[in-house]
Amino acid sequence: MHAVTIAEGRLEWTEHPDPVPGSGEVLVRVRAAGLNGADGLQLRGLYPAPPGSPADIPGLELAGEVVELGGGVTRWSVGDRVMAVVGGGAQAELAVVQERHLLAVPDGLDWAEAGGFPEAFTTAHDALFTQCELTLGERVLVHGAAGGVGVAGVQLAAAAGCTVVATVRNPARRPDVEALAPGVTAVQPEGFEAHGSYDVILELVGAPNLPADVAALATGGRIAVIGVGAGARAEVPLLALMAARGRIHGSTLRARSLEDKAAAARAVERHVLPLLADGRVRVPLLDTFAMADASAAYERFAAGGKLGKIVLTTT
Ligand SMILES: NC(=O)c1ccc[n+]([C@@H]2O[C@H](COP(=O)([O-])OP(=O)(O)OC[C@H]3O[C@@H](n4cnc5c(N)ncnc54)[C@H](OP(=O)(O)O)[C@@H]3O)[C@@H](O)[C@H]2O)c1
């Protein structure tokens, strides 16, 4: 097979041996693989693949067809349309995936949309609903809302009947974010606390927001720290956190155990796939690139100012 390959800090399209599915694993012919911020970090040597994932083939999410079953696989058949979050190795013509990490691609969803779905929607669903126990009609703040995880979080919170305030630093993207769902207000990042208070805050930007996040918490409010691109060290007003009886959660998806990743996949299967299947949430696409042309896709991702996923596709 061919794969996007990290070689001395550059991306190449090179040949690798075909991967072989082991017990409980499935071989997927990859049709589409979404880009994520972690891919650029891995390229720069800042985010190595976890054990069990190829060290030199990036890619955290994929969609494609099942072409071979390893021993003991019961959930899938050859020919099934599937998608998944993986620890790495998605940006390749073939990938081995644990069967319990796979989700069925709903009828009507095209490959590029499916390839851009798993990472952002699993991250957003896990942070909002599993960690922060978001519930009907709460007031939600999403920082960095025009990005992949933000677009997913805004739609999922709105689908749960929540009022959503979304910070978006590029003014041109604010109407696009408001158009994602009814009840969404897009605001500039500066002064976001004036639109609160908030029951749940999805923090996708990082440390500089934390003091005002805590100060803007409603009683019983929860903060999920998911992205720290703007900084990872914050001074937190603990008295305000105590007064709100607030909680701050943090998590990463990639480093989780096989069991924990399977649990996150089952939660998405149960609660998000029905919304995706009937169009109540969608995967906006900014652009698609041939997988062999991954460098151009990475450059577009790094340029910022986007709304929607950038997805690599195979023929
Ligand atoms: N913990 C986990 O398991 C997990 C999983 C997935 C992602 N993440 C992390 O979560 C973050 C969001 O992921 P993503 O896929 O949504 O990334 P993305 O598509 O690159 O989106 C990031 C968004 O945040 C905005 N932003 C970045 N820096 C900002 C700043 N200093 N002030 C205001 N806005 C800023 C960007 O605006 P511009 O377009 O204007 O730059 C963009 O809209 C990333 O840091 C990513 O690494 C973590």
The ligand as an SDF file (V2000), in Angstrom:
LIG
                    3D

 48 52  0  0  0  0  0  0  0  0999 V2000
   -7.9090   16.4570   23.9230 N   0  0  0  0  0  0  0  0  0  0  0  0
   -8.2770   15.8070   22.8210 C   0  0  0  0  0  0  0  0  0  0  0  0
   -8.5600   14.5920   22.8320 O   0  0  0  0  0  0  0  0  0  0  0  0
   -8.3750   16.5590   21.5400 C   0  0  0  0  0  0  0  0  0  0  0  0
   -9.0170   16.0020   20.4220 C   0  0  0  0  0  0  0  0  0  0  0  0
   -9.1460   16.7840   19.2700 C   0  0  0  0  0  0  0  0  0  0  0  0
   -8.5920   18.0470   19.2400 C   0  0  0  0  0  0  0  0  0  0  0  0
   -7.9300   18.5380   20.3180 N   0  0  0  0  0  0  0  0  0  0  0  0
   -7.3540   19.8840   20.3450 C   0  0  0  0  0  0  0  0  0  0  0  0
   -8.4560   20.7780   20.4440 O   0  0  0  0  0  0  0  0  0  0  0  0
   -8.1650   21.9710   19.7290 C   0  0  0  0  0  0  0  0  0  0  0  0
   -9.2560   22.1920   18.6810 C   0  0  0  0  0  0  0  0  0  0  0  0
   -9.1990   21.1390   17.7200 O   0  0  0  0  0  0  0  0  0  0  0  0
   -9.8290   21.3620   16.2700 P   0  0  0  0  0  0  0  0  0  0  0  0
   -9.6940   20.0840   15.5360 O   0  0  0  0  0  0  0  0  0  0  0  0
  -11.1550   22.0030   16.3950 O   0  0  0  0  0  0  0  0  0  0  0  0
   -8.7730   22.4270   15.6770 O   0  0  0  0  0  0  0  0  0  0  0  0
   -8.9700   23.4720   14.4880 P   0  0  0  0  0  0  0  0  0  0  0  0
   -9.8840   22.9100   13.4750 O   0  0  0  0  0  0  0  0  0  0  0  0
   -7.6070   23.9080   14.1210 O   0  0  0  0  0  0  0  0  0  0  0  0
   -9.7340   24.7010   15.1760 O   0  0  0  0  0  0  0  0  0  0  0  0
   -9.1600   25.5150   16.1490 C   0  0  0  0  0  0  0  0  0  0  0  0
  -10.0290   26.7600   16.2520 C   0  0  0  0  0  0  0  0  0  0  0  0
   -9.5890   27.5420   17.3510 O   0  0  0  0  0  0  0  0  0  0  0  0
   -9.2970   28.8570   16.9000 C   0  0  0  0  0  0  0  0  0  0  0  0
   -8.1550   29.4010   17.6450 N   0  0  0  0  0  0  0  0  0  0  0  0
   -6.9150   28.8960   17.6820 C   0  0  0  0  0  0  0  0  0  0  0  0
   -6.1340   29.6590   18.4740 N   0  0  0  0  0  0  0  0  0  0  0  0
   -6.9220   30.6570   18.9300 C   0  0  0  0  0  0  0  0  0  0  0  0
   -6.6910   31.7560   19.7990 C   0  0  0  0  0  0  0  0  0  0  0  0
   -5.4920   31.9790   20.3280 N   0  0  0  0  0  0  0  0  0  0  0  0
   -7.7270   32.5690   20.0620 N   0  0  0  0  0  0  0  0  0  0  0  0
   -8.9480   32.3540   19.5220 C   0  0  0  0  0  0  0  0  0  0  0  0
   -9.2220   31.3220   18.6750 N   0  0  0  0  0  0  0  0  0  0  0  0
   -8.2080   30.4940   18.4080 C   0  0  0  0  0  0  0  0  0  0  0  0
   -8.9590   28.7090   15.4320 C   0  0  0  0  0  0  0  0  0  0  0  0
   -9.1750   29.9420   14.7770 O   0  0  0  0  0  0  0  0  0  0  0  0
   -8.3600   30.3130   13.4400 P   0  0  0  0  0  0  0  0  0  0  0  0
   -8.9380   29.4460   12.3620 O   0  0  0  0  0  0  0  0  0  0  0  0
   -8.6260   31.7510   13.2920 O   0  0  0  0  0  0  0  0  0  0  0  0
   -6.9270   29.9710   13.7110 O   0  0  0  0  0  0  0  0  0  0  0  0
   -9.9250   27.6170   14.9940 C   0  0  0  0  0  0  0  0  0  0  0  0
  -11.1980   28.1130   14.6670 O   0  0  0  0  0  0  0  0  0  0  0  0
   -6.7740   21.7960   19.1300 C   0  0  0  0  0  0  0  0  0  0  0  0
   -5.8240   22.3780   20.0090 O   0  0  0  0  0  0  0  0  0  0  0  0
   -6.6060   20.2920   19.0840 C   0  0  0  0  0  0  0  0  0  0  0  0
   -5.2400   19.9040   19.1090 O   0  0  0  0  0  0  0  0  0  0  0  0
   -7.8160   17.8140   21.4670 C   0  0  0  0  0  0  0  0  0  0  0  0
  1  2  1  0
  2  3  2  0
  2  4  1  0
  4  5  1  0
  4 48  2  0
  5  6  2  0
  6  7  1  0
  7  8  2  0
  8  9  1  0
  8 48  1  0
  9 10  1  0
  9 46  1  0
 10 11  1  0
 11 12  1  0
 11 44  1  0
 12 13  1  0
 13 14  1  0
 14 15  2  0
 14 16  1  0
 14 17  1  0
 17 18  1  0
 18 19  2  0
 18 20  1  0
 18 21  1  0
 21 22  1  0
 22 23  1  0
 23 24  1  0
 23 42  1  0
 24 25  1  0
 25 26  1  0
 25 36  1  0
 26 27  1  0
 26 35  1  0
 27 28  2  0
 28 29  1  0
 29 30  1  0
 29 35  2  0
 30 31  1  0
 30 32  2  0
 32 33  1  0
 33 34  2  0
 34 35  1  0
 36 37  1  0
 36 42  1  0
 37 38  1  0
 38 39  2  0
 38 40  1  0
 38 41  1  0
 42 43  1  0
 44 45  1  0
 44 46  1  0
 46 47  1  0
M  CHG  2   8   1  16  -1
M  END
$$$$
